[in-house]
């Protein structure tokens, strides 16, 4: 039987207490900060080991027809992930839609898993140092001026391009149910 609250104030106090308990018991390896150029993003609060799992984002699946009819040319379009296995678009919940872009040197990879409608975000093959921004690659066609190619702004270099060649990008991390078990076994959880 649900608890009945006499006043709105009682409900707000209870909700506040629950949120304090939850937030004090969950320690994330990253935090939300503002970058003066990119805006809101995720930044490491500790050194993160290569191949370690950062976040599992549950997703809302959007059928292709609904995407085509209602979401193209909206601000939500920029927060969707492609699921090539089903043709759907996924809206990542949790922290999944807060990873900023770095085309030449993303330090976070992800895998779309359509069987359970989740996206796994994990550290790439190099550790991430405390204070570094956590970035994924949105691919080569972006809808904004790519600040990663501006001199003095973590621009591309031949060594960064070499790193990109070794890493998998978002286009290669799309869903393949047969490889899910092998993928999960490689992560440090």
Buried (B, 14 or more C-beta within 10 A) or exposed (E): EEEEEEEEEEEEEEEEEEEEEEEEEEEBBBEEEEEEEBEEBBBBBEEBEEBBBBBBBBBEEBEEEEBEEEBEEEEBEEBBBBBEBBEBBBBBBBBBBBBBBBBBBBBBBBBBBBEEBBBBBBBBEBBBEEEBBBBBBBEEEEEEEBBBEEEEEBBBEEEBEEBBEEBBBBEEBBBBEEEBEEBBEEBEE
